[in-house]
Amino acid sequence: MNKNTVLAWATFIMIIVGIGLIVLGAFKYEDVAGWGFASVGIGFFAIAWVFNALKGRV
């Protein structure tokens, strides 16, 4: 497993966790906590985007 494979798996896992957090925020916690879950999920997407951009450069 080289560096690019590790970054690819990290990107995939972070996208899955981000989707899960957004779904939790949208359906389970419909009050103020839902906004927090959704914003953290969007943050996970941003970090996954950075990991994806780093593939091949590290």
Buried (B, 14 or more C-beta within 10 A) or exposed (E): EEEEEEBBEBBEEBBEBBEEBBEBBEEEBEEEEBEEBBEBBEEBBEBBEEBBEBBEEE
